[in-house]
Structure formats: structure tokens, C-alpha cells
């Protein structure tokens, strides 16, 4: 408790006295669904920037989307038609090939963007846009966890970062975009830029966590794991033991002295799990908030076994019989939020909570906890598109950024406030004597039906178990239809 009070007081003083760094440069943070990023995006399209480069995993192309409708405005379309604004987009899409092509067609026809697919087995999971002109230092970068979709804006927990006038940040994202653009193809063609064959992605700082860029922000990209071969991205051998983004997260966790706040859709990485346990063992207070797909009923979780390296459990053993957390099979099928919660039951240093919504514990998409960030000692933020998983490291193309409260106190403070909001969401009302679980129990005991709808709430594993086992006497959650209208 003393640690938490000390850290909060330290951060308050730092925020109060620190001046904005680097003149006109700035970092702003927004959070869906309570804050909209649409106005910010549309205003940038209307400014005097001459180019916009977008790498986007998904985008809604329905006119029900305020963003898609806004991009069709006369002001923006006149700039594109007159040649004052050129927009390139690398699009991934999560639908079927036909659905993705239909989205691309709509983007090209209605918005006038030049759209390509990445020709690779790796998924472009980025969610960023770079707005710039002849002067790169005047560029603005928007990045984070949010796709340009309806659910992202209205339902999901997301973090969005806006970097204004940060030269090295804009250059880093432009370099990434141009490399991927050269490896991409138009929807109707298969040609790949020959200049990119055999390319290996290297960075001056080697992806190291201590290498701060000159404007106070560090950028990290999973392309460091790959090289180009036969027109596609192939995993480097050394990346299996030195992954670009997992290594950064592990180092950040290892640097914690007082506290860690982790908001991640999932934690499916053994090296990250190990780093968290080491932090807990040295007395760091850890709060973790994950998506609902990390919850399974207690009788299911009781059958789970943590992978290890022993005679009976060899999934984490290398060829020499030694423990190796970086082996893919060591993380395979593991939900580490549960194993952490189970290992440290009763500890005041660890709190694990789940974004809970709806009456079906298996339904987890409609209100996702989609943020992906880490706060270290209230003093540093690490955030991006990267889920804490093996598949995200090696099968996707991802990015992360890092900055400190010393350089950007308002942005770090915004993340601290957002975490407290989502971590404590609706708990007081939901778990009170007048909360939904009590009402459902009473309704079941008295043969009544009630409205069981509720706003998303943050619950521990034990609290979620108690809720989904309601009402008492009902063997399965499906019995809730006896209570709920």
C-alpha cells in the first residue's frame, strides 16, 4: 500500500511541474469508447498535408460508419480528386478473401485511396496512419490498438496515440510503411518490388529498450523478426530466441520497481508470464486487465496444466533438456492470466480482472477489451498493436511505442487514469446488494423473470465464476433463461 501511495504522489508532482518537451512536439492519448478519434482523423485529412499513408488491419466501409462517411466529404474528396492529397493504404482485413476484396473496392471507389494487400503469410495487424507533406518534421502519426471500425469506436476498449511534430517517430513509421508497400500488391496483380528481395530489417538501436530516440519516444516493429525471401517474409532463426517485441515487453517488466499496470487482450506468452512472476516475487504490485476470452468456467480451468520442463511435462524443454521459455510449444494453448491468478491467490500484490459482459461466458467479441499497453511505475508507457502472444510476435506485423512521464506527463497520466477507469468499471454497482447477481438470485428463488442486461463490468476470476454459476441450483449457465427476459 505504501508503495502505491508513494508512486502516485511521485507521479502527481512530476505531472504538475514538468513542461512539455521538444517545443511544438506533443503526444496525445485518446481512449475508445469514451473518447472518439473520428474528429481527430478527419481534421487531419482536411489539413494541408499532401500525403497520408495508412496501414490498417480492418476498416468498416458502411455509410453507418461516421469515419467512412466523413472521408467521403466534399472537402476531402476534392483534395484527392485535385491531386492535392495522395492516400496510400495497406489493408489486411479479417473477412473472407471475397469480403476483403469488396472492402478494398469500396475504399478505392468511394474514397479514392490507392490500396494494396501485403503479399505475405504474415498479417499486417497495424493500425496506424502517417500524415505528412514536404517537411517530415511537421508530420502527425496516429497509432494504437484501434481499427477504423464501428465496434472499435463504440464498443471496444482501445488506446489511440497522436504524435505531432516528432521527427524520428514519423520517419520510423514512414520507413516501415515504405518497406511494406514495396512488398505489397494491387488487388489484381502479383508483382513485388524487386528492390526488396533479400532485405533484412535492421534498426540503428537494435530494438533495444534503453535506446531512446531524440524526441523522447522509442518505436519498435516486429519486422525485425523477418527477412524477405521469394517475395514473402521469412522468420529469422535468431528471432526465435530474441523476439523483437516480446523482448521489449520483458525488459520493461524487469525494470519495474514499484508497480505494473497491464491492459492486454490476452497474455499468451511464456516469457512475459515468467517476467511477471519475477516482478511479483520481488514485491512489485501488478494489476492485469484482459478480455473475456481469457475466462473459462472454473471446472475447465481446473483441468489446465502449466507447461514446464520435467519428466512428465516437457513442452518447455529444449533439445538439451533445459528449460526454454521461448519455445513456441511452451506458450501453446496457455492462458497465463489464469495461471498467474491461480499461482498468487491471496496475494495482495496481484489483481487479475476480466472485462465481463453478457450472459454467455463464451461470447467475447461484442465488447472486447482490445487495448494493448503497459504502465511501469506510473512513469513509463509501452503501447501499440501488439497482443502479448506468440502468434502476434511471429505471425503478425505489429508495432509498439514507448515514452515517459518525464517527457510527456499528460499522455502518461491519461493512460493511468484510463487504466483505473476500466479496471474499476461498474464494480461498485454490480457487486452491491442491489446489483444484478443479487437480483437474479432473488428472481430465481421466487420464480420471476427480470431484465438481466448490464453494462460491461470488471470482475476477477472468482467473481466471474460466482456470476456465471448463478442462480444457485442451476447446473449450467444456460439455465439463466429461467430468470432473464
N, C-alpha and C positions, 0 to 999 in steps of 0.2 A: 504493500500500500504506500509506504514511504517513497519507494522508487517511482511509482506512478505520479504522486504529488510533486516530487522533485522535478520530474521530466516535464510535467505540464507547466510548472512555474517557469522553468528554463525557457520553454518554447514561447510562453506568453511574453517574457521580457525580450526575447530575440525578435519576435514579430513586431513589438511595439517600437523598438529603436532602430531596426535595420532599414536602410534606404534601398530603393530599387537599384539593381545592378545594371551596369552597361548602358547608361544613358537612356535612349529611347527603346531599348530592347525590353521584352517582357514575356512572362509566361502566365497564361490564364488557364484556370481549370473550370470545367463545366461537368455536370453530372445528370444524366438521364435517370429517371423520368421527371424529376422535379425541375430541371432546367433544360430548356430546348437549345440545341445547337443550330437549328434551321436558319434563324435570322443572321447568325454569325456567318454561316456558309454562303447564304445568298448575298449578303452585303459584300463579301469578298469577290464574288463573281461580278458584281456591278462596279467595283473599283477599277483603277487604271492599270491593273495588272494585264499583261498581254498573253500570258500563258498559265495554264493550270494543268498539272499532272496528277492523276488520281490512280491509286492502287486500292481496289475495293473488293472485298470478298463477296459482298452482296448488296444489291440496291433494288428497292421496290420501284416498279415502273407503272404503277397505277396512279391515276389522277387523284385518288384518295390520299396519296402521299403529298403532304404540303411541300416537301422539298422538291419532288419531281415536278409538281405543278408550278412551283416557283421558278424552277430552272427553265420553264417554257415561257417566262415573262417576255414581253416585247423588248424590254431594255437589254436583257441578257442575250436573247436570240438575235437582236440587231447587231450587237457587238461581234457575235460569232459569224453571222452572215456577211458582215462588212470586212471580216478579216482582222478586226481589232483584238479578237480573243481567240486563241487556239487552245483546245482542250483535248488532251490525250488521256485515255483510261485503260488500265489493265484490269480486266474483270474476271473473277473466278466463278461465282455462282454456286449454289448448293443444290440446285434442282437437277432434273434430268438434262441430258445434252440438248434435247429439243427445247425445254423450258429456258435453258440458259441462252440458247440462240435467239429465242423470242425476246428475251430481255435485252440482249445486245442490239437486236434490230430496232426495238423501241427507243433505246438510248441514242442510237445513231440517227434514226429518222426524226424523232421528236426533239432531241436536244442538240444534234449536230456535233456530237463528240466523235473522235476517232478512237474506236475501241478495238482492243486485241485480247486474245487469250494467251496465257503463258503456256508454251509448248514444253511441258514437263510433267512428270508424275507427282511433283510437289505442288501442294495447293498454295496459291497466293492468298494467305489469310490476313494480309494487311488491311488497314482501314485508315489510309492517310491521303491527304491532298496537299500539294505544294503550289502556292500562288506566287508568281514572280514575273519580273519584266527584265529590262536590260541590266538593272542593278540587283544582283543576287542578295546583297545585304538588306534590301528592302522587302525580301520575301516573307511570306507567312506560311507556316506549316500547321495543319490540323491533323492530329493523330490520336490514337487511343484504342478503345475496345469496341467502339460503336460502328456497326454497318449503317449505311444510309437507307434504313428500312423503317416501316411504320412501328413494328413492335419494339425496335430499339429506342425510338423516340418516346413511345407512350407507355411501355410496359417494363422494359429491362432496366436493371441497374447497370450503368455504363459510366466510364470516365472518358472525358474528351479534353485534350490539351491543345492550346493555341499558342504557338511560338511566333512572336512578332519581332522582326529585325535581328534575328540571331543567325549570323553568317554561317557558322560551322554547322548548325543544325540543318539549315536549308540546303547547304552543299551536300551533307551526308545523305539526306533523303533524295535529293536530285540524282546523286551518283547511283544510289540504289535503283531508282526508277529507270534511269537510262540503261543500266545493265540489264534489267528485266525486260525493258522494251525491246532491246536488241535480241532477246531470246523468245520473243512473243511472235504471234502470228495473227493476221487478219482472219476473221471467221471463215472466209472462203479459200484461204491459202495455207501452205505448209512450209514456206521458206523461212529460214532462220538466218540472221545476220552472220556471215562467215567470220567477221572480226571477233566474235565472242567464242568461237570454238577453242577449247583448251584453256579458257580463262579460269584462274583460281581467284577467289575473292579474298583479298587481304586488306587490312586496315592498319594505319600507322600506329595505333595504340594497341594492336593485337587483341582488341576486345577486352583488355584488362580493366578491372573495376576501378583502379586508382587513377586512370588516365583521364582527368577532367579536360574537356575542351575549353577553348579560350573564353567562351561566353557562359561558362558555368553549367553547361548541360552536356552530359555524355550520351551518345547514341550507340545502340547495339543492334545488330541484324543477324539473323540465323543463316544468311547466305555464306557466312564464314565457314559453315559446315560443309560446303559443297564446292565442286569444280564442274566445269562444263565438258561433257563428253558426248559425242554423237548427237548433238542438238538437244541434250537434256541435262538436268542437274544430277550429278552423281555424288554420293556421300564420300567424303574423305575418310580414310582409315583412322587418322588421328582424332577425328571428331567424336568417335565412339567413346573415347576416354576423356576428351576435353571439349564438351559441347559448348557452343557459343553462348547461349542464353542461360541454360541451366547453371553453368559455371558462374555467371554474373550473379544470379539469384543466391546461390550457395554462399558466395563470398560476402554478399550483402547481409545475409542472415548471420554469418560468422562474425561480422563486425558489430553486431548488436550488443550493447552493454546493459540497457535498461528494459526496452520493450520492442515488440514486433506486432504490427497490425497487418494481417494478410487478408485481402479480399481477392479470391480467385474462384473462377467457375469450378475448378477441381484441383486436387493435388494428387497427381498420379505419377510422381517422380520419386524414386527411392533416394537419390542423392539429396533432394530437397527435404524429404522426410527425415533423413539422418541429420541434416543440418539443423532442423527444428528441434529434434530431440537433444542435440548437443547444446543448443541455446537454452532449452528448458533445464537441462542438467546443471548448467552454470548459473541458474537463477534468473534468467530473462523471462519477463512476463509476456505471454503470447496469446493474442486473440486471433481467431481464424473464422472467416465467414465464407461459406461455399454455397453452391447451387443445390437445388433439391435432388438432382440425380445422384448426389453423393449420399443420399439417405436410402437405406433399405430397412425393412422391418427387422426387429431385434432377433427373431428366430432365424433369419437369413444371415445376419451379421455374426451370430454365434458360431456359424459353421466356417467362417473365414479364418485362414491361417496366414500369418505374416511370412512372406518369403524370406529364406535365410540361407545359411551355408553350414550344413551339418550332414550327418549320415542319412537322416530322414528327410531333409529338406535342402536340396542342392541348387535351387534356382538362382541363387546369388553367388555360386561358386564358379571361379574361372577354371581354365584347363589345368592349373596347378593346385586346384582345391582351395584357393584362397578367396576370401570374401571380396566381391567387386560390385559395388552399388550401381555402377554404370552399365552393367549388362542389361540388355533390353528385357530379358525374361525376369529380371529381378523386380521390375516395376509392373510387369504384365498382370492385368486383372486385379490390381490392388487399389483400394480406395483408402488413401493414407489419412484422410481426415478422421475416419473411423478408428484406425489403429492408434492414432495419437490420442483421441478421446478415451479409448479403452485403456491405453498404457498409463495415462496420467489421471485416471478417475480419482476424484477427491483432492487433486492438487489445485491450489489457489492461483498457480501461475499459468494455467492453461484454460481457456474457454473456447470451445468449438461450437459454432451455431450455423444453422441451415436456413436459407430463405424458403419458408414453407407457405404453400398456398393451395387451395382446392381441397377436395375430399378424397381424391385418388392419389395415394402416395407414389404411384408410378408415373404420374403426369408431371413433367418438369419443364416443358418448353415455353408455356404461355407467358410466364412472368420471370424469366431467367435472371439469376444473379450472374451477370455477364462481365462485370468489372474484372480487371486483372492488375492489381497493384499491391505494393508492399511499402509500409512506412517503418523506417528504422529509427528508434529512439526519438520520435517526434521531430527529427532533424533532417531526414532524407527520404525522398520518394523514388521508387523504381516502378514504372508503369508502361503499359503497351498493349499489344495484341496477343502476347504470349500467354497461353494457358500453361500451367505448371504440370506438363505431361511429356512423356517420351514421344508420342505422336506429334505433338506440337513442335518439339525440337527438331525432329528428323524428317517428318513428312510434310510439314508446312513451312512457308516462308513468313517469318514474323519479325517484329521489331520491339525494342524497348528503349525508353529514355530514362535518365536519372538526373536529379537536381537536388539542391539542398536548401534548407531554410535560411542559411546564411546569405545565399544569393537571391532566392525567390520566396520570401517568407509568406506572402499572401497565398501563393499556389500551394505550398506545403500545408498551411493552415486549412485551406479548403479541403484537402484530402483528409486531414484529421477530423474535421467536422463531418464530412460525408461518411467516414467510417463509423463514427459514433452514431450517426443517424440510422444507417442501415443495420448496424449491429444491435441496436436497441429498438428497432422498429416494432411498434404496436404491442410490445411485450406487456406493458402495464395494464392495458385494457383487456387484452386477450387472456391473460393468466389471472385476472381478478375474479372476485366472487360473482361478478356479473358477466364474465367472459363467455365466449362461445362454448368451451368444453363443459362448463357447469350447466349452461342452458340445455345442451344436448343430452347430458346425463339426466337432468330433470325431465326432459321431454320423453326420453326412452322409458324411464321408470313410471311415467304417468300415461303412456300410450298416446302421446301427442306428436304432431309434426310442426316443425318450425323452419324458418328461413336460416339455412346454415352457411350462407355466403359470408365471406370475410375478406378483409384486406390482407395482403401478404404480411407475414409475421416472422420474426427471427426467433427460432427455437433451438434448444440443444437437442442432442440425440435422445436423451431421456424424456424431454418434454414432447418431442415429436412422437415417440413411442406411445406415451400416455394418450396423446390426442388421437392417433390413428387406431388405437385399440378401443376407443370409445364407440358405443356405450358399453359399459361393463356387461358381460353376459353375451355380447355379440362376438362370435368367433373370428369373423373376418370383417375387414373394413367395408365390404360391400353391403353389410347389414345396415349401414348408415342410412340407406334409403328408407328404412322404417321410421327414421326420425326426421329426415330432411325433405322439405317440399321440393 
